[in-house]
Amino acid sequence: MGDHLLFEFASGEMPLAARMRPQTLDEFVGQAELLGEGRVLRTAIERGTVPSMILWGPPGSGKTSLAEIVARSLEAHFEGMSAVSAGVADLRRAVRDAQARRRSGHRTILFVDEIHRFNKAQQDAILPYVEDGTVTFIGATTENPSFEVNAALLSRARVFVLNALSDEDVGTIVDRALRDERRGIPGARLTADARHILVDWANGDARAALNALELAASAAPPGGGEREIDASTVRDAMQRRATGYDKSGDLHYDTISAFIKSVRASDADAALYWLARMLDAGEDPLFVARRLVILASEDVGLADSTGLQVAVAAQQAVHFVGMPEGFYALAHATLYLATAAKSNSVGAAYAAAMADVRETRNEPVPLHLRNPVTGFMRRLGYGAEYHYAHDDYDVTQVNLPANLAGREYYRPGKLGGEAAIAAARKKRRSE
């Protein structure tokens, strides 16, 4: 680790979350599936045979701490940078320094936090030096590396998945910070209710818990003995539950997927829960409204055509009213669509028609369906033998190209309004 980190540590200027980073694998809390005795990653670290890797996990799950432990275990130089602020010039400087160390027999761990924020050129700049062993690369990301990391870099690094810490893990870390005389905040004590709220609201994010603990401890009233941190002080320090929600990140897509699938499954309670999760995290309400409009045709369709009207009305209402009251319209539409009869016949019918458009000859429009705008066009047969449906309904009239005559794309479902549609189609065809 760099000397500047040691200086900050000694001076007490580092925040609690940084001071309490584990120094060894035995101090590391959580991720037993990766770091338990006999596990591949732990064994590799202990044997000094660590590959380049990408650590994928939610905030506060220990990615940076693990990277620092790897460097310490290997007695390697830890070169850390954030992809938010670093560029290619920083990478080149780090590589030059690593090459110099390598010539003197010292290893370098190149740690890039939030690697998903590097563009392709920046990620490509790392590749040659990972391949030739100049650096052992460790990237950390909260986003799915399959989408956010270049295939070339991904193929040269092992991906290890870290999970959110359990409440028990977070509690262990909090208790350790209160006991540690050198790195923690001794002299402070959490009430049972305060500890419960701190751990619960952290949502598996150790950093969020420690940051809130530090702030709460500084605000706790001084006393003759220990400073007692009560539940009210913890609530003020945390303000709100840690969510880790990013409107362009994995949780954004995972949550909207859960919302859509809950509406599709007619589970109104789950649909409302996921709606609330999104809005509480600051999701764009018009994004949710757009998904509801799509759902109305994709999953409800002609089983209840009013669903599309309700969804479009909700979109207009949210646009007009805004938030926070816009949740009423979104909840209204969510409940309507979740409890409505379901049919996916709209999408299935369109897909079947599109398949024929792409896979068969695009035959000319039949003459009887062409509009005879001029006398010349009428003489060519445009509009000839066309039966105007309001005056002369003819079920034998073919309205598809000749090569597709008899095709049936739309197959009504059996629920809601489509049952009536199916009956009417059957009756009409039998006449």
N, C-alpha and C positions, 0 to 999 in steps of 0.2 A: 504494500500500500504506500501511497505517496506520503512524504514527510509533512505536507501541508495538512493532511487529514489528522495525523498524529498531533500536530500543533493545536488544531482546532479542538480536538478531543481533550487535550490537556488544559486548554484555556476555558473549557466549559461553554464555548460559544455554539457548539453543535446542538441542534434540537434533540429532544429526548429520543425520538424515533431513530435518529442516526446514532446516538450514543449507545442505544440498546441493541444495535445490530449484533447478532451472534458472532463469536470469533472462531468457533470450531463447529464441526458437525454435531458433536455431543450437545452443544448449546442450541442448535437449530431446533425450532419447534414446528411440528407439522410435517407434511409431505412424506409420511412413513412409507408410502408405496414406492417412492423414489429413493429415499435415503435410509430406510430401515436396514438393519444388519443383513448382509448378504445380497442386498439389491445391487443391480448392475452399476448404477451411477455412484453409489457410495463406494463400491469396490474399486471402481475406476479412479475415484478421487484418492482413496487410500493408497492405491498402487502407483499413483502419479501418471496414469495412462489416459488422461482426460481428452476426449475428442473435442473438436469444435462443436458448439451446440447452440440451440435456440431454446430459451426458456419461455414457455407460453403459459400465462396465468393471469388471474385478475389482480387488481392493485392490492398491495399489502400482503401478497402471498409468499414473499421471500426471495424474489428473483435476484435482486441486487445483492442481498446478503449472501445468497448461495454462490454468486459469481465471486464475491470477495473471499469467501471461504476456500473456493477452488484455488484462487491465486495464492492465498496464505499457505494452503496445504502443499502446493507445488513449489513454494518459495520463489514464486514468479513475480515479476513486476506487474502491478495492476494498472492498466491504462484505461481509464473510464471516460466515456463521453456520452452526451445525450444527442440523439438524432434530431431533436427539436432545434438545437442551436449549432451543432457541428456541421462542417461541410467537407468537401473533398480535400481542401487544404489541410484541415485538421487530421484527416486520415493519413495523408502523405507524411505529415510531420510525425505522427505516431508510428508509422511504418519505418521511417528513417531511424527513429530512436530504437525501435525494436531490432532493426538490423544491426545496429551498433552493439546492443546488449547481446545479441546472438553470437557475434564474433568473440565476445568475452565469456561465452558459455552460460548466459542467463536467458530464461524464458520470459515471454511477455504474454499476458492475458489481455486481449483487446476486448473490452466490454462496451457494447453499444446499447444503451437503454432506448426503448421505443424504436427499435430497428424498423418497424413498419412505416415510420415517418421518413426514412431515407428513400430517395427516388432510385430509379433503376441504375443511373450512372454512379450514384454514390455506393449502392450495394455492389455493383460490378467492380468498383475500385478496390474492394476488400479481397476479391477472389484470388488473385495471383499469390497473395501473401498468406492466405489460408492454405492454398495448395502446396506452397513450398516450405511451409512450416515456420515462416518468419513470426507469425503470431498464432496463438490458439484463440479462436474467435468465440465469444459468447454474446449472443444477442438476447435481449429481453423484449417481450411484446405482450400487450394485452389483447391483440387481435390475432385472428386465425392466420398462421403463417402460410397456409396453403394459398391464401388470396393476397397477402401483403408482402411476402418475401419472394424474390426472384427464384425461379426454379433452379438456376445454376448454383446460387448460394445455398438454397435449401438442400440440394443434393450432396453438398459437402459438409453438412452439419446435421447432427442428431437433434431431433425435436423432443424435448421433455415437457410434459404437461404438468403444471402445478395447479392444484385446486385451491379454492378459497379455504381459509383456515376454519376449523370448527370453533364453536363457542368455547369449548374446553381449551383449545390451543390459545385463543385470544386471551382468555382468562389467565392462563399460565404466564403469558408474556406481560400482562398488566401487573400481576402479583410480583413478578420478578423485578419490574421497574420500581415498585414500591419498596422492595427489600434491598436492592442493590445500593450499597453505601457510596460507591465510586461513580457509577454511571447513571444511576436512577434518580429518584426524588424521595429519598428517605425523609421521615418526619411527617409524611402525609398518609392519611388513611381513608379508604373508601367505605361508606356505609354499604350494607348489603344491597339496598335498593339501587344505590349509585353504581355499584359494580355491575349489577344485572343490566341496567340501562346502557352503561358504557359498552359492555360486551355485546349486547343484543343489537344496538344501533350500529356497531362497527361493521356488521354484516360480513364477518370473516376477513376484514381488512385491519391487520395489525397496526399499520401506520396511522390509520384514522383513529384507532383506539388510543395510541400513545400520544398523538398530537392533541386529542381532546383531553386526555389525562393531564398533560403538561399545562394546558390552559386552565383547566379546572383547579389544579393545585395552586396556580399563581393567583387565582381569584378567591380561593378558600379563605375564610376569616382566620387571622392568626390567633393562636391561643397559648396557654401556658405550656401545653405539651404538643401532641401531634395535631397537625391541621386536619380537621375532619372535612371530607369532601362529600356533600350530600347529593341527593338525586337532582334537586333543582339546579345546583351548580353544574352538574354534568350535562343536563339538558341544555343549559345556556351555552356551554362550551361546544357541544356537538351541533346545536341548532336543528339538525335534521339527520335522518338515517343516511348512512353512506350507501350509495347506490351503484357507483361505478358505471352509470349509464352514459353512453356517448352516442349522440344522434347520428353518427356515421360509423359506429363501431359494431362489434359482434352482438352485444347485448341489445342494441337497437333492432337488429334483424331477428334475433332469437325471440324477442318479446313480441314483435308484430306477427311473427309466425305463430306463436302461441295464441295470440288474439284471434287471428284468422281461423285457425284450426278449432278453436273453442266455439266460435260462431257457427262454423260448418257442422260441428258435432251437436248443435242445438243446446250447448251448455251455457245458459245465460249467466250463471253465477261466475264461472271461470272467465267468460268473455268480459264481464264487468271488472273483474279483478285485474286482468291484463290491461284493460283500458285505463284503469286508475293508476296502475304502475307506470304506464307511459306518460300520462299527463302529469303525475307527481314528479317525474324525472325531468320535466320540461320539454317533452316531445312536441313538435309542431302539430297543433290540433288539425291543421288542414291536411297534413300527411295522413293522419288517422281518418279524416273525412274522405279522402280520396280512396283509401283502402275499403271503406264501407261502401262507396259507390260501386267499386269493382265487385265486392262480395255480393251486392244485391243482384247482379246479373250472373256472376260466376257460380254462386252456390245456392241462390234462392230462385232466380230466374222466373220462368213463367208459372212456377208453382204458386207464386204470390207476386204478381207484377207491381203491386203497391209498394213492395220493398224498395224498388228503384226510386220511386217518388219520395219515399221517406228519406232515403240516403242522400239524394240530391238536395232535398229540403234541409237536411242537417248540415250539409256542406255550405249552403247559402246562409243558414242561420249562424254558423260559426264565423263565417266571413263577415257577417253584418254585426253580430253581437260582440265577438271577440271572447277572450278569456278574462276572468275565470268562469263567467256564467255560461260560456259555450259548452261546458261539459254536459249541460242538460240535453242539448240537441244530440251530442255524440252518444250519451247514454241511452237516449230515446231510440235512436237508430240502431244501436247495438242490441238492445233488448228486442226490438221489433224483428231484426234479421235473425237473431239467435232463436227466437220462438216461432219463426215462420216455417212453413213447409219448405222442404229443400228439393232442388233439382239442378243438375249440372248440364241439362240438355242444351242450353244456349251455347256453351263452349264446345260441347261435343258436336253439335250440328255445324257450327262454324268450322271446326277443325276438319270435319269430313268434307265439307264443301271446298275448303282450301286445299285439301289433299288432291281433289279432282282438278282444281285449277292448275296445280303444279305438276300433276302426273299425267294429265291427258291433253290431247290436242285442244287448243283454244279455238273451237269451231266458230264460224260467223254467227252472229245473232240471227235467229230464225226470221224470215221475211215478215211473217205476220205480227211479230213483236216490234218491228221497226216503225218509226213515226213517219208517215207519208207527208212530208212538209210541202213538197212541190208536185206538180203534175207529172214531171219526169220520173220522180220517185214512185208515184202510184203506178205508172206504166211498167216500171220494173218489178212491180209486185209488192212493194212496201205496204204493209198493213192489210194485205189481202187475206180474207177469211179470218180476220181477228174478231173474236167474240167479246164484246164489251160486257164485263161481268155483271154490271148492274141491270142490264137489260136482257142479256142472253147468256146466262151462266152455263158453260159447257165444260163438264169435268173431263172430257176427252182431249181438250186443247192441251198441247204440249208446249211448255214454256221454257224447257231446257234445250240446249243444243241437241241435235239428233243423236250424237254419240253418247249422250248421257240420259236419254229418255228413260224414265222409270226409276231414276236414282231417288233414294229417300235419305235425306240427311237429318232431318228433324224427327226425333222419336220422343214423343211426349212422355214425361214421367207419370207415375201413378198417384202422386200426392197433390193436394191443394187444387189450384185452378187448372193444372195440367190434366187432371182426370176428365174435366169437362171438355178440354181441347181435344183430347184423344177420342172421346165419344163423338164429338162433332165431326172430326176428320173421318172417322170410320163410317158415320152415317152419310156424309157427303160422297164418299167414294163408292158407296153401295147404291147410290141413286142412278 
